[in-house]
Amino acid sequence: MTVPQARDGYLLLEDGRRFDGQFLGSDEGGHGEIVFTTVMTGYQEVLTDPSFAGQIVVMTAPMMGIYGVRDRDAQSRRPWAAGFVVRHISQTVGSSPTDGDLLAYLTEQRIPTLVGADTRALTRHIREAGAMRSVLFAASVPEAHAREALEAEPPMKGRDLATHVSCEAPYVRPAHGEERGLVLCLDYGVKERSLDLLRDAGYRVRVVPSDAGIESLRDAGASGVFVSNGPGDPEAVPGAAERIRALSDSGLPMFGICLGHQLIARAFGGQNFKLPYGHRGGNHPVKNLETGAVEITSQNHGFAVLEEDGTIVGAPDLRVTHRNLNDDTVEGLEHRERPVFAVQYHPESAPGPHDSRYLFERFVRAMTEL
């Protein structure tokens, strides 16, 4: 397809594989880990999800943009994806209410984008070779320069991106309706939908930076602690495990998702490891080991919690509660004695199925029963 204002461009991977298409963006291009997501809609949520910071995202579904963009779908204060790769962008928008079209949004937000590349071949390559460093440039940028940029791009393992996306100062979101209490949100890249669900349950939410002082958090009078999703390597987030453990020691109920799941595991002695190409999409089957139910989940992560023979390595106080039916990795955990639990996936589902919304209800029960 011909894209207005686009020019020839290319995506270059760390292993030398190149994919050509039409490029939108500045000569600075895009730099980051190449990953793919299988969600068929929700492109605006993907672009504004802080968990995609430092990553160039490939959409496996063939066409994006049919329903335009809407301000209410944004999941954070700005787009975070380092780049965007799509097969087609619709240049017409359907009849649903919209605040703009995707093509204009990508241009206005200066998101480096490659349109028309063979996303099927690219996805298959990532599945076989794994997620890796990549760069996205206009064709006018010599490939020799692109290779230099590749070498300068840090690998995802060992990279702290959560601190980068976290809020700079605390802020408060009021409860919807009658207030039941206060939830502290440790912001490692929280999404708006998670905050909305907590507010819908009647809780005022105080969102605090990733480096918030432990004593000030203990003295906040909170009913519970929500440990958010976020990008990067969980082992590289400074002070996170210690902060989480200290808040748990004070007796507060705690609920973590995605990066929060990995950080809670670390707080109790667990370890993490990097997956070959991660889990990203809206159709991942997860088994609840307590009920036997299978949930179709929304996921976006490149690291997982290490286990051996059903036990979380280094964390005897934690038990596995959910398991991924595709690769058997740990998808949920809980403390054996404390009101602390977490899941690897995204129960706020922005985008994705709503099978796992009950986890927010479980968190509310833990806070009301305290």
Salt bridges, closest charged atoms under 4 A:
GLU14 OE2 - ARG133 NH2 2.96
ASP15 OD2 - HIS125 NE2 2.68
ASP20 OD1 - ARG18 NE 2.97
ASP27 OD1 - ARG7 NH1 3.00
GLU33 OE2 - LYS274 NZ 2.77
ASP49 OD2 - LYS191 NZ 3.68
ASP73 OD2 - ARG70 NE 2.86
GLU143 OE1 - ARG18 NH1 2.66
GLU143 OE2 - ARG147 NH2 2.76
GLU153 OE2 - ARG159 NH1 3.01
GLU179 OE2 - ARG204 NE 3.21
GLU192 OE1 - ARG173 NH1 2.70
ASP196 OD1 - ARG199 NH1 3.45
ASP200 OD1 - HIS176 ND1 2.50
GLU215 OE2 - ARG218 NH1 2.61
ASP249 OD1 - ARG245 NE 3.20
ASP249 OD1 - ARG338 NH1 2.71
GLU295 OE2 - HIS322 NE2 3.67
GLU307 OE2 - ARG323 NH1 2.47
ASP327 OD2 - HIS279 NE2 2.62
ASP328 OD1 - ARG323 NE 3.80
GLU331 OE2 - HIS279 ND1 3.69
GLU334 OE2 - ARG319 NH1 2.92
GLU334 OE1 - ARG362 NH2 2.63
GLU348 OE2 - LYS191 NZ 2.98
GLU348 OE2 - HIS346 ND1 2.74
